[in-house]
Amino acid sequence: MKALRRFTVRPQLPGPLEPLGALIRNLRWSWHPASQDLFADIDRDLWERFEGDPLKLLGAVSVARLQQLATDRPFLDRMHALAADLDAYLTEPRWYQGQLAEAEAKADGTVLPQSIAYFSMEFGVSEVLPNYSGGLGILAGDHLKSASDLGVPIIGVGLLYRFGYFWQSLSADGWQQEHYLAHDPQGLPIDRLTGPDGEQAVISLPMPGGRRLSARIWQARVGRVPLLLLDADIEANDDELRSTTDRLYGGDQDHRIKQELLLGVGGVRAVNAYCDITGHPRPEVFHMNEGHAGFLGLERIASLIADQAVTPTEAVTAVRAGTVFTTHTPVPAGIDRFPIDLVRHYLDGDETGMSRLAPGLRVDEILAFGAEDDPARFNMAHMGLRLAQRANGVAKLHGVVSRQMFAGLYPGFDAEEVPIGSVTNGVHLPTWAAREMYSVAGDMAGWRDLASAEDWPDGDRVSNQRLWELRQTLRRRLVVMARKAVRDSWLLRGSSAPELAWTESILDPDVLTVGFARRVSTYKRLTLMLRDPARLKRILLHPERPVQIVIAGKAHPADEYGKRFMQEMVRFADDNEIRHRIAYLPDYDMGMAAILCAGADVWLNNPIRPQEASGTSGMKAALNGALNLSISDGWWDELFDGHDGWSIPSADGITDEHRRDDLEATALYNLLENRVAPLFYQRGQDDRPDGWVDTVRHTLSYLGPRVQATRMVRDYVTQYYAPAATFHRAIGTDLQVAKELAAWKDTVRDAWPRIRVVSVDTSGIGSEPSMGNVLSVRASVDLGGLAPEDVEVQTVTGRVDDGEQLHEVTTVPMEYVGNGDGYRYEAQLPLERSGPVGYTVRVLPRHPLLASPAELGLVTTA
């Protein structure tokens, strides 16, 4: 008989073991080995059975065992020491507090925010909190953990999914099977956020037809960081609304927009409730991790209109100042775009056109935030960019791609001037480095604080023998895990135990091992290695230099192409001739990733360039001494230095995708055969490949400090959070400044059509310009009623092509020299390049509270 609903009864700990509860309730244990060891010692068998989930372990351990531990002095001493260590971790000053003290001492105007709200559709903190699907969620989880290690005052905001993402298995013919398992919040490492009355805090937002979507607030403790999770599965909602938080990335667009409205609008209300209950400072900076959270801007704007009696334009000006938007999408097809009528429906305009969802804003004003070329679509990324004063991609190359992709929002500006920067992603070292490798990292960094160390200069302190033995240990660990996973998978595919003896000897702990694990989508090209199956087989079965490959990854349930790619790979791996050399592991999650990334000798990544925004699995591998073999895309494009792995040549410019894939697959085969395998099998003293180990050492010492998420968070603090907080305090807290800035923008926009460059004259270079000459440029400008301080007039010089277009441009501000025949400006330009050179003059808005000259999208060129 099937249960109608399920719930979890939490265990009652004996009094002496009460500190154990606090240790388990804070997810810091998930990256703290000493805490994990304590939990494992409660009951080793249960710890293994529940795959390192201490809450489930406590729910299953016998009362007799708990009573025994309650009188076990060594265990209690360890527990109390760990509780004291956790308390120190949560309260002692860390890197961020040092930055605050330094800024206060300098008194140079540097502003660091008291609080930051970080919104994401998913968070991969630990596999015991199954609230993630892949890279975006893992990145968000690593962001919170690293912020905690650094002491950055972040509040995470997301949704709590009853079924999470799917559990994956394979059918007999290799087709992906999705299974959704219900999760009871009481069985997860989260707590109710309760108010002074002891009741769980609930927020709600209006829905069309007079309904309300309500959600209770849960809190996960991620070290020092609170993570607020909204759960719509409550009686106050009807069945349709109750299902809003049932599955991550499930359902149709109507389901998806309700999730994003709950995340954005409901998330801001949840943050306010949390701050009211706990006394935590209200956030000065709001960070949108992708466009899913874009609706948060509407709630903040509507609140200002209601509370401060400001106009919509003034409220938008104030809200933008403290908002950061991060895009992870390198292709337009990856952006959330909703039918305009669906958005209009949920904005729920009244008879005057005013939105009931965001009172004070007209529906048409809101729709303009998400406007794009297709008038039938509402673009969430466009709304994110329009409501955030600062935006970034997640790698240097992705920043370039993003500036090109969104250049249409800034007409008249070259792509490189689009105000989208970049912060390269990173991964959380204590989470992803094997314990043994974490010790190596400490030695290489001289045991400075690994969260804030900018380099690891002591790589030579770690011997070749130690590194090689460690790499062998991690590879063997991967082989053991893979053998079990393959056996379990074949049992689910219909095989019987007696016919699976072969799984006990698949893969070889001494063979060069390649790892490939990521979401299975078209651009990631799981099956690129199968372009020439016969050649791949020869590589796998080479008599002197064999290679083995371990593969994992899920396809989105609605991605039929991805599922076909996966089935093709599974069928290839099923071949009796090679199944001891290649394995597909189903149900890729954080636990599997930690072993796979650590155990692989080589991490393979072959996306279609430049469609990989960043990619972080190769970073996890690098932190364990694996060498990357990758297309020059994402983070690898900027961090490959010729000694930390291999770059697969990409066939840029080839429009025939089949020819491109053939060329790049051939390059991959050549590297494996001629560079990678020979280096691994070139053995010297003690049968050790010292050339390979030297490359491992360089990879660790060079990439180690650069691929960490703590480096990423420090970059966000200095490049985005601090400037956003500065502008928030200047604009968002003093609404008179916001009103004045909004009025100035309106004046500038009104005047801009009348602005023109009346004339441009030059002198100083004669009839035969040469290097070293100085070009004097004079311009007369009609400012259309604006004052000289409202604009910046610039010369723009650069190389000029046959179409008279400028490239490699340099801009120089012109000096205002008086108001004669129009406003007159001058500049002196030394000629510093040879060949065809061109110039022009342009006018831009100027204001100290603009984050970028392109922010208003206004420019006039001669």
N, C-alpha and C positions, 0 to 999 in steps of 0.2 A: 504494500500500500504506500503510495507516494504522499509525502508530507505537503500540506498546503503552504506553510511557511517554515522557515528555520530560524533559530536564534541560538546564541552562544552564551553559556553560563560561565562567567569568569571565576577562576579558582580563588579560594580564600587562603591567604598565606598565613602560617603561624606568625605570631608577633615578632620573634627574632629575625624572621626573613622579610619583614616589610620593606627594607631598602631594595630588595630584589625587584619589587614592583616598579619602583621609580627607574631603576636601571633598564628594565624592559620597555617601559612606556616612552623612553626617549630613544629615538632611532640612531643616536650616536653610536650605540652598540654595533650597528651594521657596518661601521668602518673602524671599530675598535677591537682588535684581536683579543686583548685581555678579558674584555667583557664576554666575548663569544666563548672563550675557554671556560669561564665560570659557568655559563649556561650549559655548555656541553657536559660539564662534570656533574650536573644534576642527574642526567641519565643519558649516557652515550648512545644507547640504541634508539631512544626516542629522538634525540638530537639529529641522528642520521635519518630516521624515518620521516621526520617533518622538515628535512632539508634546511636545518638551521633556523627554524622559526621558534623563538623562545616562548611566545604566547601560546602556541599550540602545544608545545612541550609541557608547559605548566598545566594546561587543561587535561593532559593525559597522565601525568606522573602520579604515582600513588600517594595517598595521604601518609602512609608509613614512611615513604622516602622523604617527604617534606619534613616530617617530624624528626627523622634521623638527622637531616641537614641542619635543623634548628638547634641541635646540640653539638654540631661538628665545628669545634673551635677554629681549625685552620680554614674551613670554608667560610665561616662567619667573618674571620679576619680579612680574608680576600674580598669578600662582599663589601665590608665597611670601607676598605681601602679604595675600592673602585667607586663607591658612592661618593667618597671625599674627592676623588679625582674628577668625577663628573661635575660635582659642585664647583670645583676650581675652574674646570673648563667653561662652565656656564657663566661664571662671574668675574674672572680675572681679565684685566685688559689684554687685548690682542692687537693685531696690526692696525686695525681701524682706529682703535682708541689712541694708539700712538700717532696716527695721522691727525686726529683731532687735536691732540696736545701740541703737535708741531705747528699746526695751522694757527692755534691760539697764541703760541709763543711768537710766531713770525708777524702776526697781525697784518698780513699783506692782503687781506680781503678774500682769501681762500675760504670757500663755504663747503662744508660737507653735510649732507642731509641727516637729520635726526632719525628719519624713517623712510623706507622705500617699500612700495608695494609691487610685487612681481607676479604677474598674471600669466598662466599657461594652461592650455587645454589638458595637459597630462604632466605627471611628475613621476619619474623613475627613481625613487629614493632607495628602494630595496624590493626584492621579489616578494617579501612578506606583505607589501602594500601594493597590490597589483593594479596600479592606476596609470599604466603607461603602455604604449604599443611599440615604440622604437626610439630612434635617435633624438627626436624633439623632446620626448619625455625624459630620456636619460640625461640629456643636456640640462634640462630644467632641474632635475634632481641634483646633478653635480653642481649646478649654480648655487642651490640652497646650501648644500653641504660645505662648499668652499666658502660661501659667505659666512657660515657659522664658524669655520676654522679661523677666518680672518676677523671675526667680530663685526661684520657689516650688518647693520640693523635692518634686515629685510623681513617682510611678511610675505609668505607665499600664498597665492590664491588659485584654487582650482575647483574641480568637481569631483564628487565621489561616485564612482560607477558601480552599480550593484553587480554587474557581470564583468566589469573590467574589459580587457581585450580578450580575444579568444585563446583557448588552449588548442594547439595544433597536433594533429596526427596525420598519418598517410594511409590511403586505401591500398588494397592489394596491387593496383596498377599505378601507384605513385601519385594519386591525386590528393591535394590538400583537403583535409577534413577539419571543420571548425566546431569546437565545443565551447559552450558558454556555461561557466560555473558561477552560481550565485555566491556572493560574499556578504556575510553578516557583519555590519560595522562593529558589533560587539566582539567579534573574533579577530579584529584587526588592531594594530598598535596605534589606535587613535582614541581620543576622548571627546565627550560632549563639551561644547563651549556653553557654559551655564551662566545665567545672569544672577543678580543678587537674590532673586527668589528661588534659586536652585533649579529653575527650569531651563531646558536646553534652548539656546538662542535660535530664533527663526527669523528669516527675512522673507519678503515677498515682493513681487513686481506685477504690475497690471498686465493682463492679457485681453485681447479683443473679446467683446461680448460680455464685459463686466466680470470676467473671471480673474482669478489671481493665481500666479505660479508661486508656491511657497517652497522653501527649502530650509532644513535645519543645518546648523553649522557644526562640523566636527573639526577637531584640531589634532594634527600630528605634530609631534615635537621633533624637529630635525636639528639636534644639537641645540644651538641658541636660537634657531629660527622657527617661528610658528608657521605651520602650513594649514591654512583654512580650506576646508573641503565642503562644498555644498551638496546636499542630498535631497532630491525631490521626492524620494520614495516614502511619502508620509500621507496620513489619512486626509489631511486638509486639501489634497489635490484629487481631482477626478482621475480616472484610469489613464487618460491620454497624457495629462500633465505629470502624473506620477512616473510615467515612463521616460521623462526627459533625461534622467541620469541613469538609464538602464545600461547602455553600452557605450564604450568609447568608439567614436567614428562608426556608429551604426545608424541604420535608418535612412530616410530620405532627407531632402533639403529642408522640409518643414521641421523635422525632428532636429536637424543640425542647427537651424537658426534659433530654435528655442534653447538649445544648449548654450549657444554663444551669447544670447541675451541674458541667460542666467549667469554665465561666467562674468560678463562685463557689467551689466547693471546690478545684478544680484551680488557680484563680487565686491563692488564698491560699498554696497550696503553692509555686507558682511565685515569688511575691514572697519567701517565706522562702528559697527556693533562691538567688534573685538576691542577697539581702542576705548570705547566708552566703558566696557566691562573691566578691562585690565588696567586702564590708565596709560597704555602704551601711546607714545606720541603719534599723532595723525601723520600719514605719509606726506612728505614734501615732493616726492618723485614717484610717478607711476610708470612702470615698465611693462609694455605689452610684448610678450614673447610670441610673435606671429600675430596675424590679423584676427585670429579667433576672438581675442579679447577687445576688439575695437570699440564695442558698444560701451565700454567703461567711460569713454569720453562723454557720451550723451548724459549719463547719470551725473557726472561731475559738473557739466555745463548747466543742466537743469537745476541742480542743487544751488549753484551760485545765483542763478536767476531768481530762484524762490527766496533764498536767504539774504541776498545782498542787494536786491533791486537793481541789478545791472541788465544791460541789453544783451541779446544773444551774441553780438559781435564782441562785446567787452568780455563776456564769460568765456568765449572761445579763446580770446587772447590770453586770459589768465590761465586757463586749463592747459593750453599748448606749452606754456613756459616750463612746466614741470613734468612733461610727458616724454618718454623715450619709446621708440618703436623699433623692434628688431625683426627683420624679414629673413626667413630661412629659405625662400623660394627663388630658384634661379630661372624658372620658366613660367610664362604667364598661365599655362594650364594648371599649375599647382596652386594658384591663388583661389581662396574662397570667393565665389561670386554667386550671389543670390538673384533670382528673378525680382525685378523691381517691384512688381505687384505683391510679391510675398513680403518684402520688406515694408511696403506701404501698409499691408494688412496688419503687421505687428506693431507698427508705429501708431496705428489706431487713431487717425485724425478725427477731431470732432467737427461740428458743423462749420466752424471757422477755419478749419485746416490745421488747428493746433494739435500736437501729438499728446495723447493721453499717457504714453509710455515715458516721454520726456517733456513734461509740462514746461511751457515757456518757449519751446522750439516748434516752429512750424514744420509739418511733414516735409514740405518741399526743401526747406533749409537742410534738414537731415539728409535727404536723398542726395543733395548736392555734395555732401562729404564723400559719398561713395561713387560719384559719377565717373564714367569711363567712356570710351569711344562707342560702345554698344549701349544705346539709351535704354535697353530692356534689362540691363544688368546693374547690380549694385556690387561694387568692388571693395572687399574688406581691407585689402592692402592700401588702396587709395584713401580710404577713411583713416587708416592708421597713420599714413603720411601727412594727411591734412590736419589731424588732431594732435600730432606730436611735433615739437619744435626740433627734436633730434632723432635721427634714424641711422640704422647701421645694418650692414650685412655681416656675415659670420666668418669671413676669411677675406684676405685682401683681394683675391680674384673675384670672389662673390660680390665684394663692394663694387668692383668695376662692372660686373654683369648687372647688378641692381641699378647702378646709375644709368646704364644704357636702357634697361627695361622700363624704368620709370621716368625717362627723360621727357616724355610727352606732358608730364605735369608741370614742366618748367620750360615753356616755349621761349625760344630765343637764346637759350643757354646751351653750350656744348655739354655732352654727356659727362665729361670729367668735372664739370662745375655743379652738377646736381648734388644737393646737400644730403648725401647718404655716405656715411663713412664705413668703417669696418672694425669689428673686434673679433679676432680669430677665436673660434671655440677652443675649449680645453676639456680635460677630463680630471676627475677627482683622484689624486694619487693614492690616498689610503684605501679607496674603494677598489681600484683596478689593478694596483700593483700587488703581486703575490707577496705574502709576508716576507719571504726570503729576499725578494727583490727590493722591498721597502728598506730593508737593512742595508742593501747595497747602495740605494739612493742616499741614505743617510751618510754613509762613508764617503760617497762621491761629493756630497755637499758640505763635508766637514761638520756634519751634525748641527748645522744652523737650522733655523726654522724652515722646514721644507715648503711651508705654505707661502713664505715671502722671499725665499732665496731666489735671486735673479740668475744665478749660475751655479753649476756643480763643478768646481775647478779641480777636484781631487780624484779624477777618474783613475789615475795611475796607482792609487792606493789599493785598488781591487785587482787581485791577481788573475791571470788568464785561467789558472786552474779552478779558482773559485767560480768565475763566471761560467766556465764550461760545465762544471758539475751542476751548477744551478740550472742552466738551460736544459741539461739532460733530465733533471728532476721534474721540471715543469712539463717537458714533452711527455715523459712517462705518465704523469698525472692526467694529461689530456687523453692519452691512449686508453687508459683505464676507464675514464668517463665515456669516451666515444664507443668503446666496446659494449658497455652496458646500455647506452642509449640506442645503439643499432639493434641489439638483441631485443630490448623492450619494444622498439618500433616494429620489428618483424613479428613479434607476438601479436601486436595489435592489428597487423596486416593479415593475420590469419594463419601464420605458421605455428607449428607446435614446438615445444621445447626440445624434443629429441633431434629435430632436424636443424637446430641452430648451433651445433657445436663449433661451426666455422667462425661464429662471431667472437669466440674466445681468443682467436689468434689474428684477427684483422688488425691492420696497421702494425707498424714495427717501431718500438721506442727508440731505435737507433737510426731511423731513416729521416732524411730531410722532409719536414712537414710544413705544408702550406695551408694557411687558414683563410677562409672566405666566408664571412657571415654578415648579413645585412638584410634590410627589407628587400623582398624580391619585387622589383619594379623594372619597367622596360629600360630606363636609362642606366641602371646599375649593371645590366648585362651579365647576369649570372651565367649564361650559356656561351659567353664569348670564348671560353676555353674549349668549347666543343666544336668550334668552326672546322677543325681538322681532327676528328676523333681518333683516327689511326695514329696521327703524330702524338696526340696526348697520351695514348696508350703506350707508345714507345718511351715517352718520358717517364711515365709511371713505372714501367717494367724494366728500365735500363739496368743491365746486369751489374755495372759497377757504381752507377750514380742514380739509384732509384729515388723517386719522389712520391710522396703521398699527400693527399688533399683531404681536408676535413671541412665540410660545408654545412651551413645552417642558415635559416631565415624563413620568414613568413611572408606570404603575399596577402594583400588586402582582400577581404572576403569577396569584394565586388570586382576584383582585378582578374579577369579571365586570362589575359595574356600572361600576367605574372604566374598564375597557376600552371599554365602550359609550360613556361620556362622551367618551373620547379619540377614538373612531371618528367620533362625531358632529361633533366639532370639526375633525378632519382632513378630513372630507367637505365641511364648510363652507369650509375654506381651499382646497380643490381647485377651487372654483367659478372658471371662467375669468374671470368678471366682476370678481372681487375678489382673485384669488390674487397680484396684485402688491402688495396692501395687508395681507395677513395670511399668516403662515407658521407651520407647526408643525415644530419642529426635533426629530428623534428623538435618543435616547441622550443625554439631559441628564446631564452630569457636572460636576466642578469646573471643568475648563477652559472648557467652554461657559458655565457660570454666571458666571465672572469677566468674560467679554466681554459677556454679556447684561445682567447687573446694572449694569455700568458704562455700557453704551451706551444703555439705555432712558432716555427723558426722564421717563417716569411709570412707577411700579411699581404694578401692580394686584393687590389682594388682597381677595377677597370671600367669606370663609368664613361658615358659619352661626355667629353669635355665641351663646354664648361657647366654641365648640368648638376654636378655635385656641389652643393652650397659650401659644405665644409667637410663632413664626414669625420667621425671621431673614433671609429673602431680601430683604425690604424694607430691612433694616438695611444689607446689602451695597450695595444700590442707593443708599441715602442717603449712604453714604461716598463715592460718586462724583458726588454732586450731583443724583441723580434725586429727583423729588418723589413721595411716596407717595399713592396713591388707594386707600383701604382702609376696610373695615368696622372699626368701633371694637372691635377684638378683639386679644388677645395684647398685644405690646409697644406697638402703636399706640394702644391705649386709654389708656395713661399718658403717652405722649410726643408725641401730637398737640397742638400748641399754637395751631392756627389759622393758622399762617404757614409751616409746613413741608410742606404738601400739603393734601389734602382728606379729610374723613371722610365715608364713604358712610352716610347714615342707615339704621339697621337697624330692621326691623319687629318689635321685641321685643313679645312677648305675642300675636302672631298665630299661632294653632295650625294653621291651614291652610297647609301648606308651599308649596303652589302659589301661593296669594295672597301669602304672604311673599316668595317668589322674584320674583313679578311686581312687587311694590312696590319691592323693593331693586334690581331690574334697571332699573326706570324711573328711580330715583334716580341710578343709575350713568350712564345715558344723559344725564340732565339735566346732571349735573356735567361730563361730557365736552363736551357741546355748548355749555353756557352759561358755564362757568367755566374749564375746563382749556384747551380749544382757543383761545378768545379771548385768554387771557393769553399763550399761546405765540406766536400770530400777530400780536399787537399790537406792531408794529415802529416803532422810532424811528431814532435816529442810526445810520448804518452798517448799516441793516437789522437791528438788534439788538433783541431783546425785553427791554428793561431791567427791566421789571416782573418778568418770569420770572426773569431773572438775579439780581435782588435776593432772590427767594425761594430760589433755589439757594444763594446765599451764606448766608442765614439757616439753611437746612437743614444746611449743612456745619458752620457754627460752633456751632449749637445741638445738633444730633444727634450730630455727630462724636465728642465725648468720651463721650457717653452710651450709644452703641450698640456701643462697643468691648468685646471679650471681656476685655481687660485690666481694664476697669472691673468686669466681672462677676467675674473671679477675685479682684480686690481685695475685692469684697463677700463672696465666699465665705471669704476669709482672715479678715476681721474679724468677720463675723457667724456663721460656722459652724466653720471650721477651728480658730481660736483658742479659742473656748469648748469645742469638742469635745476639743482637746488638754488644756485646763485640767482638764476633768472626767476625762479618761483618766488624767492623772497623779495625780489625787486618788483615783480609784476603781480604774482598771485596772492601775496599777503597784503599788499597795499593796492587796493582796487582803484584808488584814484589814479595810480600809475597805469593800471590796465585800461582805464577809461581814456586817459590821455593817449596811450599807445594805439588803442583801437581807433580813436578819432584821427590820429596822424595817418594810420593806414588808409582810412576812408578818404582822407584828403589826397593822399598820394595816388590812390587808385583812380579817383575822380580826375586828377590832373594829368595822369600819365598819357592819355591819348593825345594831349596837346604838346607833349615834350618832343622836341626834335633837335637834331644837330644841324644848325643852319649852314655852317661852312667849316672846312678844315684846310689849313695851309701848312706847308712844311718848308724848311730851309736847312742848310748846313751840310748837305751831302754832295753838292755839285752835280755835274752831269755823269760822273762815273763813281758811284758809291763804292767804298771799300771798307774793310774791317778797320775799326778804330774811329771812323767818322762818327759824329754825333748828329742825330736827326732831331731837329727842333720841330715840335708839333704844336700848332695853335688851333684851337677850336672855339667857335662861337655857338652857344647853346641857348635855345628857347626853353626855359624851365616851366612853362605852362602855368605860371602862378606860384610855383614852389620856390623856396629859398635855397641858396647854395648849400646850407647845412643839411638839407633834406636829401641831397643826392651825392653820388660820387661819379665823377667823370673820369674815364680811364682810356688810355691807349692800349690797344691789343695788337701785339706783333707776333709773327710766327712764320713758319715755312708756308708757302702758298703753292697749291697744286694747279693743274691745268684748268680746273673749274673755278679758280680764284678762291677756293676754300682755304682757310687758315688751319694749320696743324702745329702741334708742339708750341702752343701759344704762351706768351708771357704778358701779364697785365701790369701796367704802371699807373698809379693814380696821377691825374693831372692837377696842377695847382690853379686855384681860382685867383685870377689876377685883376678882376674888376668887371664892372657892368658898363660896357659901352654899347656897341651894336650887338645887343644880346649879352649874355653872360660869357665872359672870355676865360679860357683855360689854356695852360701851357704845360709842356713836358719836354724833357731832354732825354733822348734815347740813344745811347752808344750802340753802334752796330757790332754785334758780337757773334754773328754767324754769317757764313757765306752762302752763296746759292740764291735761288728765288725766295725773296722775303716780301711779305706784305704787312700791311697795318690797317687798322681802322680805329674809330673812336666810338665809345658807347657810354650810356648813362644808366646808372643803377640807383635804386633807393638806398639811403644810408640812415641808420639809426643805431645807437649803441645797444639797443635791446633786440636787434635782429641777430640770430645765431649765424646767418649766412646771407651774403648779398643776393642769393637766388631765392631766399625764403618766400618772397611775395610773388615770384614768377614774373617779375616786371623787368624789362630791359629795352632800351632804345638804342639802335645802332645807326651810325652814319650811312 
